[in-house]
Every structure is written in C-alpha cells, then in structure tokens.
Amino acid sequence: EILGALMSMIIVWMVTGVLTYLACMRLLHPDYDIDATVMLITSACAVFSNILLSGILHQTGHGHSHGAPAREHMPAPLEKPALSNVSLRAAFVHAMGDLFQSISVLISALIIFFKPQYKIADPICTFVFSIFVLATTITVLRDILTVLMEG
C-alpha cells in the first residue's frame, strides 16, 4: 500500500517536471503553433474525467454513509488520519493533480482560443499549476516517508 502511494507521488512529480520542462522550452522557443480547438476539446474531456475520478476516490475515502441517520453514525476508531489509507489519499491527490493540470490546460486553451496572440498563457498556466500540484503533494509524501521510516 505504502509503496503504491510512493510510486503515485513519484509519477505526479515526474509528470509535473516534464510539463515544466516543456513549458520552459516553449518560453525559450516561441515559434510553435497551438491548435486551440483540439486543445480545448481535449482539456475539457480531461477535466470532466478527472472530476469524475476524484469524486469516486473521495467517496471511497469516507468511513461512513451519507445516508445513515445521525444517531447511527459511529465515529471511526481513533488513529492517525494520515496513516489510515495513505494509498487512497495518494491516488486522490494524484487525481487532483491531474485535475489541476487539466484545468491549467483548459484555461490556457480558452485564452488561446479567443486571443491566439496570447499563446504564452500555456507555459505560464503550466508553471502556476505545477507549483500548486507540488505543494499539495508534500503532506502525502511526508506521511509516506513517516511510514517508511517507521516514524
């Protein structure tokens, strides 16, 4: 479980690194063309898919049913929430990272679709959302390392 979670975080960081590298290349070599229509359709599909996946993972992460009456709701046993199911949290964070990257591409696509001269929006949005994704994965990575180091 913990190794799967670690692998998920490594993949998120690798994909973010590749996207940041490609964004840097686009800034250094601005002689590229963007098909905003294809970018818009693809990113909209990705956003929808990632919202669906994130919703499924979020519902799976609950320890109770939303339909249960309040008097029947029993609190979960007291344990460290960070360690309860770190692989599920890692998968959720991975899906959220993909969602934010997809939103970044969607925002860029909308800007470029309506104002093609602003194609620099693509690498800028990539940088902004890459920083956000990396920042949100730090806590899960810390929890994973705590388990692996027998903290």
C-alpha positions as CSV (number, residue, x, y, z in Angstrom):
1,E,0.0,0.0,0.0
2,I,2.7,2.5,1.0
3,L,4.9,1.7,-1.9
4,G,2.0,2.2,-4.3
5,A,1.4,5.6,-2.7
6,L,5.0,6.5,-3.0
7,M,5.0,5.4,-6.7
8,S,1.9,7.6,-7.3
9,M,3.7,10.6,-5.8
10,I,6.8,10.0,-7.8
11,I,4.7,9.8,-11.0
12,V,3.0,13.1,-10.1
13,W,6.3,14.8,-9.6
14,M,7.8,13.3,-12.8
15,V,4.8,14.4,-14.9
16,T,4.9,17.8,-13.4
17,G,8.7,18.0,-14.1
18,V,8.2,17.1,-17.7
19,L,5.4,19.6,-18.1
20,T,7.5,22.3,-16.5
21,Y,10.4,21.4,-18.8
22,L,8.1,21.6,-21.9
23,A,6.8,25.0,-20.6
24,C,10.4,26.3,-20.3
25,M,11.1,25.1,-23.9
26,R,8.0,27.0,-25.1
27,L,9.2,30.1,-23.4
28,L,12.7,29.8,-24.9
29,H,11.5,28.8,-28.4
30,P,8.2,30.7,-29.0
31,D,8.0,29.6,-32.7
32,Y,5.3,26.9,-32.0
33,D,1.7,26.6,-33.2
34,I,-1.2,25.7,-31.0
35,D,-4.5,24.2,-32.3
36,A,-6.7,25.8,-29.7
37,T,-9.8,23.9,-30.7
38,V,-8.1,20.5,-30.2
39,M,-6.6,21.8,-27.0
40,L,-9.9,23.0,-25.8
41,I,-11.8,19.7,-26.5
42,T,-9.0,17.5,-25.1
43,S,-8.7,19.6,-21.9
44,A,-12.4,19.7,-21.3
45,C,-12.6,15.9,-21.6
46,A,-9.7,15.6,-19.2
47,V,-11.3,18.0,-16.7
48,F,-14.5,16.0,-16.8
49,S,-12.7,12.7,-16.4
50,N,-10.6,13.9,-13.5
51,I,-13.6,15.4,-11.7
52,L,-15.4,12.0,-12.1
53,L,-12.3,10.1,-10.9
54,S,-11.7,12.5,-8.0
55,G,-15.4,12.2,-6.9
56,I,-15.2,8.4,-7.0
57,L,-11.9,8.4,-4.9
58,H,-13.3,11.0,-2.5
59,Q,-16.5,8.9,-1.9
60,T,-14.3,5.8,-1.4
61,G,-12.3,7.6,1.3
62,H,-15.2,8.1,3.6
63,G,-15.6,5.8,6.5
64,H,-19.4,6.3,6.7
65,S,-22.5,6.5,4.6
66,H,-24.1,9.9,3.9
67,G,-27.5,8.3,4.1
68,A,-27.1,7.0,7.6
69,P,-29.2,8.8,10.3
70,A,-27.1,10.8,12.8
71,R,-27.9,8.6,15.8
72,E,-26.5,5.5,13.9
73,H,-23.3,7.3,12.8
74,M,-20.4,5.8,14.7
75,P,-17.1,7.7,14.6
76,A,-14.2,5.9,13.1
77,P,-11.6,4.4,15.5
78,L,-9.0,6.9,16.7
79,E,-5.9,6.6,14.6
80,K,-3.7,8.9,12.7
81,P,-5.7,10.1,9.7
82,A,-2.5,10.4,7.7
83,L,-1.9,6.7,8.1
84,S,-5.4,5.3,7.7
85,N,-5.2,4.7,4.0
86,V,-2.3,6.6,2.5
87,S,-2.6,4.8,-0.9
88,L,-6.1,6.0,-1.3
89,R,-5.1,9.5,-0.3
90,A,-2.2,9.3,-2.7
91,A,-4.5,8.2,-5.5
92,F,-6.9,11.1,-4.7
93,V,-4.0,13.6,-4.6
94,H,-2.7,12.1,-7.9
95,A,-6.2,12.6,-9.5
96,M,-6.5,16.1,-8.1
97,G,-3.0,16.9,-9.5
98,D,-4.2,15.7,-12.9
99,L,-7.4,17.7,-12.5
100,F,-5.4,20.9,-11.7
101,Q,-3.1,20.3,-14.7
102,S,-6.2,19.7,-16.9
103,I,-7.8,22.9,-15.6
104,S,-4.5,24.7,-16.4
105,V,-4.6,23.4,-20.0
106,L,-8.3,24.3,-20.2
107,I,-7.7,27.9,-19.1
108,S,-4.8,28.2,-21.5
109,A,-6.9,26.8,-24.3
110,L,-9.7,29.3,-23.6
111,I,-7.3,32.2,-23.6
112,I,-5.6,31.0,-26.8
113,F,-8.9,30.2,-28.5
114,F,-10.2,33.7,-28.0
115,K,-6.8,35.5,-28.2
116,P,-4.3,33.5,-30.3
117,Q,-1.6,36.1,-29.8
118,Y,-1.5,35.2,-26.1
119,K,-0.1,31.7,-26.6
120,I,2.3,32.4,-23.8
121,A,-0.6,31.7,-21.5
122,D,0.1,27.9,-22.0
123,P,3.5,27.8,-20.3
124,I,2.5,30.4,-17.6
125,C,-0.5,28.4,-16.5
126,T,1.7,25.3,-16.5
127,F,4.1,26.9,-14.1
128,V,1.4,28.2,-11.8
129,F,-0.4,24.9,-11.5
130,S,2.8,22.9,-11.3
131,I,3.8,24.8,-8.2
132,F,0.3,24.2,-6.8
133,V,0.4,20.5,-7.5
134,L,3.8,20.1,-6.0
135,A,2.8,22.0,-2.9
136,T,-0.3,19.8,-2.4
137,T,1.7,16.6,-2.6
138,I,4.2,17.5,0.1
139,T,1.9,16.4,3.0
140,V,1.2,13.0,1.4
141,L,4.8,12.5,0.7
142,R,5.7,13.4,4.3
143,D,3.1,10.8,5.5
144,I,4.5,8.1,3.2
145,L,8.1,8.8,4.4
146,T,7.0,8.7,8.0
147,V,5.6,5.2,7.5
148,L,8.6,4.0,5.5
149,M,11.0,5.3,8.2
150,E,8.8,3.7,10.9
151,G,8.0,7.1,12.4
